[in-house]
Amino acid sequence: MRIVLLISALFVSYFVTAQGGIHWTPDGSGYFSREKDAIRYHSLSGGKDSVFLSAAQLTPAGATAPLALKSWSLSELQDKVLLFTNAKKVWRYETRGDYYVYDRSRQQLKKTGNGLPPSSQQFAKISPDGKKLAYVSAYNLYVEDLQTGQIQALTKDGNRKRINGTFDWAYEEEFFCRDGFRWSPDSRKIAFWQINAGITRDYLMLNTTDSIYPKVIPVEYPVAGEKPSTFRIGVIELENNQINWMKMEDDPIWGSYLPRMEWAANSSELVMQHLDRKQQVSTLFLANALTGTATPIFVEKDSAWIDILPSWDQDYTNGGWDWIKKGGAFLWASEKDGWRHLYSISRDGKSIQLITKGAFDVMDIAAIDEKGNYLYFIASPANATQRYLYRSRLDGKGEAERVSPANQTGTHYYDISPGARFAQHSFSNHYIQPVQEIIQLKNHEAVAGTKSINEIINKTNPKTGPVEFFTIRTSDGIEMDGWIAKPSDFDSSKKYPVVFYVYTEPWGQTAKDEFGAGYNHLYKGNMLEDGYIYISMDNRGTPVPKGRSWRKSVYRKIGLVNIRDQAMAAKEILKWSFIDPERVAVWGWSGGGSATLNLLFQYPEIYKTGISVAAVGNQLTYDNIYQERYMGLPQENLQDFINGSPITYAKNLRGHLLYIHGTGDDNVHYNNAEMLINALIKYNRQFQLMSYPNRSHSISEGEGTFEHLSQLYTSFLKTHCPPGAK
């Protein structure tokens, strides 16, 4: 439930491109970039730029055009290039397609996976020795000899309910687990997940538009209260195709999770993270890859929940474990002192050392520079709407140092080179559009011959644009950050309608000082110039860097604490002389759609109009990993789920509601809409409904869909919350 339409799809897409748009050379002295139909090499050490792979080299034999690449990677030995094309969606992301390998020594482009269905390969990876390619196809693992092209099936029992090398819907959505296998450093073994979804009940979606007779689409989907799919970790010996299963115990009654697994900086041991069903106890294990014996080395507990990622910003789609001291220790994030900090934990778990110190949260790990004895990370101690690069000594001595320049206030992203000499730096704030530069990290100055962000900042007026940031204190004593966007001809002596944009749940921060803040991409036209004031605020429970207590105060209270915070903040805003209390609207998508419903139903005296998109109307319908993490188990505290669900309060609707949902939503299923509709009918509450046939959670499929959605949204808002000053 992570669609947070913060500002515009364009801005989000920009930073995804910025972070993945270049590939550093292994020594960090240069980088590769895709330009048109070629891949170019750029030197940062005085050498010449050159074409690394030309359009001709990227053109398969018999083809007339080069491959349309989704992504590419370089083998560890740098002798081969893996190219991913013809990508197709698997639920949320395009992780299925075709792979080609370009052999640089032979100057030969070759398609892999011959004999397999088109666009059926997933997560292909070249072995560290460069001789083999492993990938998943149709729930089974394969290995291919890159010299002979011979393909060997490593597993043969895979199907929709027994999943090898990848994951079921819930693991993919909530743990970011997609790529489910790992090459050993010596290239002789492959470790992989096997997920058994046989006990997981199917949610049956209906495709009623692509044929005369409807088609049933089953999705293995464990809702809150249902036992999770079981797991096994296997290690395949490629010499004899033997599988050694790791001896990890699962709770036979409640079930449990294993969201992370990697080779433990050698080829003889695995390191794994196990979570109990409530996600309150995290145990790290070292497992012998030959015998399967697993030994616990580190246990952490939290009375609310434990986040499995070192960062709430980072999508760990391919795992990752940060080893230091030549594999003798690793980095780990913990909130045990009330802030999210990074610790160095010895391989046996007996030695734990705090690296980052202070009253701040580590938001992201940016780089490890063991030679320079520095850990680079993202934090923002003074302003939770922004993000900056900091560094601390790996030995834990001294205080954290800010690396981002003091004059660049806003949101920073860094892709740091191996060796931490250079970085691709991306920056924006609410009045400066996204810009990039390649910098020397030691002085944060642009590399000679490239554009400088400082030059752009010096030419920009900070007062440009309609957005301002504010902090508001509620009657409950809660201070919340927010932004407000006003019309260009704003007159404080007049009264304006206000539209609140909300998300409110643990997977979404909306008050960010980045370009696009204050922009509503669904509104057809310019809502500010039409005479609206637009506001968004972050309540308790949202993933902002304000400490553990802020984030976890919503445990077992989603739908109550977050909703009251928003409503009490809105009450304070309605005291502003230029806000019209009779023209108050709220809208949101996914978790924000749920919040919109709860705000309309629980505080009808405040919110007069609401537009809710793809909302969870009944918390008991959403997946177990997400909902139980934040709400507990229905078997133990069912009333909390009821108290937080919008349908519980549907009878209180007094204002104007537009409810929107895609019937093909595999994330927040359409039965949420129908349960809500039934509740509103029961109490004779009139509302407007728009169902988009066979559209997913993003409601993005089909010709004309966005144009229709935008027009619908705008017309409803203008009708029931008229724009303009009075």
N, C-alpha and C positions, 0 to 999 in steps of 0.2 A: 504494500500500500504506500508506494513511495513516489507517486506522481506529485511533485511540488512545482507547479507552474509559477515559478518565482516571478519571472518578468517576461522573458521572451525566449523561445526555442533557439533563436539565432545566437543569443549570448551564451547559452549553455553549450551549444554546438561549437562555438568559437573556442571555449576553454578546453573542451574535449580534444579538439584539433590541436590546440596549442600544446597540450601535455603530451600527445602522442604523435605530433607532426614531424619530429626529428628522431633519428637514431644516433646515439653517440658511438664513436669508435671505441673499441675495448680499452684503449689507453687514454681516452678522454681528450685527445689532441685535435679532434675534429668531429664532424657529424655528417650524417646523410639526410637528405630531404627528397621528397617526391615533388617533381616539377613537371607538369604536363604528363607526358607518357614515359618519362625517364626517372631514374634515381640518380641524384648528384651527390658528390662528395665535396665537403667544404672544410678546408684546412684552417685551423686556428693557431698554427705554429710556424707560419711563414711559408708553407708550401702552397702549391697552386690548386685551385678548385678544378674539378674534372667530372666527367660523366662516369658514374660508377656502373650503371646498367642503362644502356640506350634503349630507345623504343624498338629498334630492330632485335635486340637481345631479349626483349620482353614479348616478342611476337612468336607464338607457337608455329611449328612447321605447317604449312598449308593455310595458315590464317592470314588475313589482310590487315589486321590491327593488333596492337599490343594488348596484353591482358589488362582488364579493368580491375585494378587491385583494391581489395578491401583492407589488407594489411600485408606486411612482410617482415621478415626477420633474418638475421645473419647467424650462421652456425658459429659455435664456439671457436672453431679453427679458422673461421672467416673464409673458408674455401667454397661454401655453398650458401645460396640464398633461397629461403623458403617463401613462396608467394601464395597468398590466399585470394581466391576470386570466386565469382558466381555465388556469393553469399546469400543464404536464406535464413529467415527468422526461425528460432526455436524459442517460443514464448516471447521474451522481451528483446533478446539480442540476436543479431545475425551471426550465429556460431556454427552454421553448417554450410559447407560449400566444397570447392575443389582446390587441391593444392598442387602447385608445380614447384620443381626444384631446378634452380640454375646452378650448374657446376662451373665454377669460375676457371678451374684448370683445364677443363675440356671445352669450355665455352659452349655449353650445351644446355638447352631448356627442355625439361622432360616432365610430362604429366605423371602424377602418382595415382595410386588407387585404381589401376586398370581392372575392369571387370566389376567394379562396384557401381551402384546407381549414381547418376550425376548429382552433384551437390549433396553428397551424403557423408563426407569426411568432417570430423570435428577435432579441434585442438591438436593438430599435427605438430610434432616437435622432432627436430633432428637430434640424434644421439650425440652426446659430448664428443665422441671420437669421429663424428661425421659420416659414419658408415651406414646408418639405418635411420628410418623414419617410422615413428609410431603415431597412431591416430585411432579415433573411435569412429565406427560406422554402425548404425542400427543397433546400438546398445552393446556392441562387442568391441574388443581391443584387437588391433592388428599391428604387425610390424613388417616393414618393407625394406628389402635390401636395395640400397640406392645404386649399386653397381649392376646387379642382375635384374632388378625389378621384381624379384620373387616376393610374394605376399604370403604371410603366415598368420592365421587366426590364433590369437593368444587365448581368447575365450570364445565359447560357442553356445553358451546357454542364455545369452542376452535376449531380452524382450522388454516390452513396456513396463512389466512388473519386476523384472530382474535386470538391473541397470548396471553395466560395467563401464567404468572409466568416465562416467558423467553422473548426473543426479536427477532426482525427481523434482517436481514443480516447487515444492516448499523449500527444499535446500537451495535451489537456484535463486528463488525470489528473496529469501530472508537471510541466508548465510553467504550469498554471492558465490556459491559453489557451482561451477560449471565444468571447468577443466578438472577431471577426476583421476589423472595419473601423472606420475613423475619418473623420469629417467634417473637411474643411479649415476653418480659421478663417473663410475668406471664403465658405463654403457652396457653392463652385463645383466642388469635387472630392471624391472619396471614395477613400481609400487602403484596400487590403484584401489579406489573405492568400489565396492559392490553394494548397491542399494537394493534392498528387497522391499518392494512396495506391494507385495502380495496381500498384506493385511490392510492396506490403505484403501479406503472406499473411494470409488470414482464419483466425481461430480459430473453429471451428464448435461453438457451444453447441447443446444440445438442449432444447427445451421438450416435456416428455413428459406434462404434466398438463392442458393446456388443450384438448386434442383427443384422439380415439382414436388417430390416427396422429401420431407425434412430428413436431415442426417443427424445422427447422434454422435457427439464428440465427447468421449470419456476423458476426464483429466483426473489423475491420481491426486487427490486433494484432501489432506487430513484437517478437518475443522477443529476449532478449540474444543478440547475434551477428548479428542481421538488420539490414540496411540500413534507415535511417529513411525515412519518406515524404519526397518532395522538396517544395520550396516555391517560390513566386514571390510577389513583392509588386507589385501593380498599382495604378496611379492612374487613376481614371475621370474624364474631363472630362465633366461633366454636360451641357454645351452641345451636344456632338456624340456623346456616348457612346463616345468613343475611349478605349482603354486603353493607357497607357504602362507598360511593364514595367521595373522597376528592374534594373540590371545587377549582380546579386549572384551570385558564383560559388559553386557547390556542389562538394563533393569528389565527382568522378564514381565513385570506387571505394568509399569508406567512407561518404559522405554527411555531412551536417552539419545544424545547426538554426538557425532564426531565431525566437527566442521573444518578442522585443519589437520593436515598431514604433510610432512616433508622429509626428505633425507636429512639426517642429522650431521651435515657437513662431512660425511664419509659414505661409504657404500655398504656398510655393515649394520647400520642402525637407522631407525625412523624415529622422528619426534612427532607426537600427536596431541591434539587438544580434545578432551572429552568434556561434555557438558551434561549435567543431570537434566531431567525433563523440565524443571522449573527454570533452568538456566541461571541458577544461583550458586552452583559449585563447579568451578573449572579445574580440571586436573590435567597436568601435562605428563605424558608418558614417554620414556625411551623404550623402544622395542627392538629386540634382536631380529634382524631380517631373516635369519636362517631358522632359528628355533621358534620365533614368534613370541617369546617371553617379553612381557611388557612390565616395566617398572615405573611406578609413579615417582616423579622428581619434584613437582611443585603443585601445591593446591591453594586455590584462592576462593573465598566465599564472599557473597554480598547478600544482604537482606532483601534487596530489590531484584536486580538482574546484573549479569556480567555481559558487557559488550565483547564480542569475539574479535573485533578488529583493533589494530593499534591506532586507528583513526576513524572518526565518523565521516571524514571527507573521502576516504580512500576506498575504491572498489577493488578488493583483492580477488579478482577473477582467476588469477593463476597462483593462488597461495602466496608463499613468500615467508621466509623465516630469517631474521636478521642475526647472523652469527658474527661474533667478534673473537679476538684472541685465538685465531686459528682453530675455531670450532670449540674452544674451551668454555665459551659463554655465549649467551644470546640476549637480545634486548626484549623487554616485555613491558607492556603498558598496564598500569594498575591505578585504581582510584582509592586505594586503601587509606590514604591520608586526607581524603576529601577533595583532592584534585587529580586530574589525569596526568600522571607522570610516567617517565620511562626509567626502567631499572635494568641493571646488568645482572643476569642470573647465571651462575656457574652451571656447567653441563650436568652436574649431579644434583643441582637445586639447593645445595647447602650454603652457598654464598650469594647474598642479594645486596646490591648496592644501588642507591638512588643516584641517578645521573642528572636529571633536571630538578631544580629546586625553586620553590617560591609559590606564592599564592596565584597560580595561573594553571590553565589546562594546556597540555600538548594536543594540538589539533591534528597533526600529521607528522610523520617521519619523512624528512626530505632527502637526507643522505647521511652516510657514515664515512668518515675520513679517518681511518685508523692511523695512517701515517702521520697526519697532523694532529691526532688525538682530539678530534671534534665530532660531535653529533649535531647535525643540522635538523631543525624541526620548525613547524609552523605553530605560532601562538599569537595571542593578542591580549596581553594582561590588562590593558587600560580601556579597551573598547571592544565589546563582544560582537560588533557588527563588521569588524575588519579582520584581516589576517596578514601576518608578517613573518619573515624568516628570522629565526634566532639560532644560536648555537651554544652548546655547553660542552665542557671538556668530558671526554669519555671516561676519565678516571674519577669523575664526580666532584672534582675540586673547583672552587670558584663559583661565580654567579653566571646566569645566562646572559648572553650578549645579543643585542639586536643587530641584525645584518642589513635588513631593508632600510633604505635611507629615510631619515626623519622627515624629509619634505615630501615623501610619497605616501600620503595618507589614503588608505583604501584597502583594496583586496589584491594580494600578491599570490602568484603561483610560480613554482620553480621546478625545472627539470634539470637536475645537477649532474654534471659529467662524472664518469669514473675518475677518482683522484681528486674530485672537488676543486678543480682549477677553473672551470667554466660552468655557466648555467644558461639555460633558456629561461628568461624572466618574462612573465606576463603580468600585466597590471591594468586595473581600471578602478574607477570609483563612480559615484552617482552622477558626476558631470564630465568625466573623461572616458571616451570610448576605449575598448580593449586595445592595448598596444603591446608589442613584443620587442625584445632586444636580446642579443647574446652578450653576456657580461663576463668579466673576470671576477670571480667570487671574492678574491682577496680585498678588492677595493670597490666592488659593485659598480664598476664603470663599464660602459659599452665597449666592446671590442672595436678596435680601429677599423673604419670603413663600414660600420653598421650604424643604423639609426639609434638614437639615444632617447629613452623615455623622459629624461630630465629636460631635454629640449622641448618636448611636447608640453610638459607640465608648465614650464616657464612661459609658454605662449597662451595658456588657458586661464580664463577668469574663473576662480572658484565659485563665484556667485552665479555662473551660467547655469540655466536649467531650473526646473520647477520643484525639485526635490529638496527637502530638509530632513535632518534626523532629529529625533527628540527622545527624551526619557520621561515616562509618566509614572506617577506613584498612585496606586489604588488605595481605597479606604481600608483594604486589608494589609497595607504596608508593603505591597509587592511593587518593585520598580521594574518596568518593562521598556525595552528599546523598541523604537519604531521609526518608520519614515512617513512623511506626508508630502503629497504632490498637490499643488494648487494651480488654478488657471493663471495664465500670464497676466490677465487684467484683474487679478484678485483685489477685492475691495473689502477690507476688514469690517466696514460698517454694514455690509450686507450679509445675508444668510445663504449658505450653500448646502446642497445635498451631499452626504458623505457615503462612500462605498468602502467597506472594510474587506480586505483580502486576507483570508485565514488559511492556515494549515493546522497548527497547534499541537501536533503529535510528535513523538520522539524521532521521527525520520524527516523532519523538515524545519529549517530555519528560513524565515522570509525577510527579516529586517537585516539585509546585507548591504554594506556600502560598496556596491558594484554597479557597473553601468547597466541600465535597464530597470533599476529600482524606480518604482512609480509608474511603470509602463504596464498596461493591461492588454495583452496580445489578443484576447478574445473580443474586445470591444471594437466594433466596426466604426472606424473614424478616430478622432482624438477626444477622449473622454474629458480631458482637462479643459480643452478649448470649448467643449460643449457645456462646461459649467459644473463639473463634478469636482469634489475633493476626494482624493484616493489615499487610503491609509492602510498600513500593515504593521502588526506588532508581534513580538515573540513572547509568549507566556511561559510559565514554569512547565518543565517537561520537554521543551524543545531542545535540540542538541546544540545549544550555544555554550561558549566557553565561560561559564559562570560557576563551575564547580559541581561536584556530584549531587549535593543536596538540591540544587536547582533542577537538575535533569531528572532526578529520581523521585521527586516529591509527588509524581503522578502515579506511582506504583499502586495498582488496583483501583485507581481513581480517574482513569481516562474517561472523558465524557462528563466529568464533574469539575476537577481542579482546573484543567485547562480552559474549560468553558467559563467558569466563574471569573478567572483571571481576565479573559477577553471582555466579558460583559462589564466587569467593574472598571476596566480601563476605558471602555466605551462610555460609561457613565461620566467619567471625568472629562472626556473629550466633548461630550454633549454640553458641558458647562461653558465651552469656548463660545464667545459671542457670535462668531461667524458660522456656526454649525446649526443647521435646521433640524431640530429633533423629530420633526414629522417626516423627514425624508432621509431615512437611515437604511442602507442596504448592506448585505453581507454576501460573499460568495467564496467558494472554494471547490477543490477537486480532490477526489479520493479521501484521504483523512481530512482534508479541508472541506470536502462535501459533507462528511459526517459532522464536523464542527458547525457548519452552516445550519444543518438541521437542528442540532442541539441548541444553538443560540436562538433560532427562531422559536423553538418549542419551549425552552426553559426560561427565556427572557423576552417574551413577546411585547413587553412594554417598551423595550429598547429598539429591537430590530423589526422594521416594518415590511421589508422585502428581502427575499433570499433566493439565490440561484445555487443549487447543489448539484454537483456533477460526480457520478460514479461513487456514491457514498456507501459506507458500511452502515446500514440502518439497524442491524442486529449484530452485536459483537460475537455472538455464538456462531455466526456463519463464516467468520474469517479464519485463515489458516492458524494452526496450533502454534507454530514457531513464533510468529509475531504476536498474536493476541495473548498467549499464555506468558510470554516473556514479560509483558507489561501489566498483565491483569491477574496472573495466578492461574489456578486450575478450576474449571467449572465444577468439578467434583467436590472441591473444598470451599469455594466462595462464589457460588453461582450468582448470588444477589448482586455482587459487584459488576458482573457483566450486564445484568438487567439494568442496574442503576446508570450505567454509562451509555446505554443504547438509545439512539434517537426515537425508535418506535415506542419506547416507554412513555414518551412525553408528546406523542403526535396529537393527542386530544387537545393540547394547548395552543395549537396553531391559530393565530388571529390575523396574521399578515398575509402577504402575497408570496407564494412559493412556486418556483419553476424547478422541477426535478428532471434531471437528464441522466440517461444510462444507456450503455451499449449492451445489446442482448448477447453478444459474443464475448463478454468480459470474462476472461479466465482468471482474473485476479480478484476483483470484487464482483462476485457472481450476481446475475440479474435477479436471483430470488430475493436479494436485498430490496430491490425496487418493488417487487410484488408484495413482500411482507409490509413494506411501508405503505404502499397503496391501500392494502387491506385495512391497515390501522386508521388511515385517514378517512376511508369510506365508512368504517364503523362509527366514527364520531362526526360524520357529515362535514368534514373539513374540505373545502373546495381548494383546488390547486391546479397547476398546469403541468402536464407530463410530456416529455419527448423521449421516445425510445429510438435508438439508432440500430436498425437491424444488422446483426452479425458484426458489429463493430466491437473492438477490444476495449481495454481500459483507457487507452489513449484517444479513442473515438477519432482515429485518423485515417481509417481505411475508406476506400470508395470515392468515386468521382463526385466532387462538389460538397463533400462532407464538412470541411472546415468553413467554407463560405456559408453553408446553411446554419451551422452551429453559431458562428459569429453573428449572423443576422438575427437569429433567434434570441441569443443572449442580449444583444443590444436593444432590440425592440421591446423585450420584456422589461429591461431595466428602465428604459425611457418612459414606458407606459406607467409603471408602478412607482418609480422613484424619479420623477421628472427632473431634468437637468436645469441649470441656470440659477443665477443669483436673484434674490428677492429683497 
